[in-house]
Amino acid sequence: MTYAVTQKIFATHYLQPILTRALNWDLIRQQYDQMLKYATALRLGMAETEAILKRFTRGNLLHPTYQALAELGKAVKTIFYVIPAFN
């Protein structure tokens, strides 16, 4: 089997289920400052993880920063799966 065929089989079998839609990079861009603010607060010990999660999930999961963090997580997950496939 050639390398190109192996890549296509891998992409079809393993990546197709997680690549259901494009990532919302605009949302990540819009919420970038807020994401940095929360990450910095966590890093410096000025906020607890539980308190931040409670803020995001208090009413519903539609908090824009929460959604942006979820999108960024999907991007990291995709990279985690894709990079080893092509090495």
C-alpha positions in Angstrom: 0.0 0.0 0.0 1.3 3.5 -0.8 1.6 6.3 1.7 -1.2 8.3 0.0 -3.6 5.4 0.1 -2.8 4.8 3.8 -3.4 8.5 4.6 -6.8 8.4 2.8 -7.9 5.3 4.7 -6.8 6.8 8.0 -8.6 10.1 7.2 -11.8 8.4 6.1 -11.9 5.9 9.0 -10.7 7.9 11.9 -11.1 11.6 11.1 -14.4 11.7 9.4 -16.5 11.3 12.6 -14.8 14.3 14.3 -14.8 16.5 11.2 -18.5 17.2 11.1 -18.3 21.0 10.6 -15.8 23.8 10.3 -14.4 25.3 13.4 -15.8 28.7 14.4 -12.5 30.7 14.3 -14.4 34.0 14.4 -15.9 33.1 17.8 -12.4 32.2 19.1 -11.1 35.5 17.7 -13.9 37.6 19.3 -13.5 35.9 22.7 -9.7 35.7 22.7 -9.2 38.5 25.2 -11.7 37.0 27.6 -10.1 33.5 27.3 -6.7 35.0 28.1 -8.2 36.8 31.1 -9.6 33.6 32.5 -6.5 31.6 31.7 -4.3 34.2 33.4 -6.5 34.3 36.5 -6.2 30.5 36.7 -2.5 30.5 36.2 -1.9 33.2 38.8 -4.2 31.5 41.3 -6.6 34.5 41.4 -9.6 32.3 40.5 -10.6 28.7 41.1 -11.5 26.5 38.2 -14.9 25.6 39.8 -15.8 29.3 40.1 -15.1 29.9 36.4 -17.0 26.8 35.3 -20.0 27.8 37.5 -20.0 31.2 35.9 -20.1 29.6 32.4 -22.7 27.0 33.2 -24.9 29.0 35.5 -27.9 29.6 33.3 -27.0 27.6 30.2 -24.1 26.7 28.1 -24.5 29.6 25.7 -21.9 31.8 27.3 -19.8 33.1 24.4 -16.5 32.6 26.1 -17.4 29.0 27.1 -18.4 28.3 23.5 -15.1 29.8 22.3 -13.1 27.6 24.7 -15.0 24.6 23.5 -14.2 25.5 19.9 -10.5 25.9 20.8 -10.6 22.5 22.5 -12.0 21.0 19.3 -9.1 22.6 17.3 -6.6 21.1 19.7 -8.3 17.7 19.6 -8.2 17.8 15.8 -4.5 18.7 15.7 -3.8 15.9 18.2 -5.4 13.4 15.9 -4.1 14.8 12.6 -0.4 15.4 13.2 0.5 11.8 14.1 -1.4 10.6 11.1 0.9 12.4 8.7 4.3 11.7 10.4 
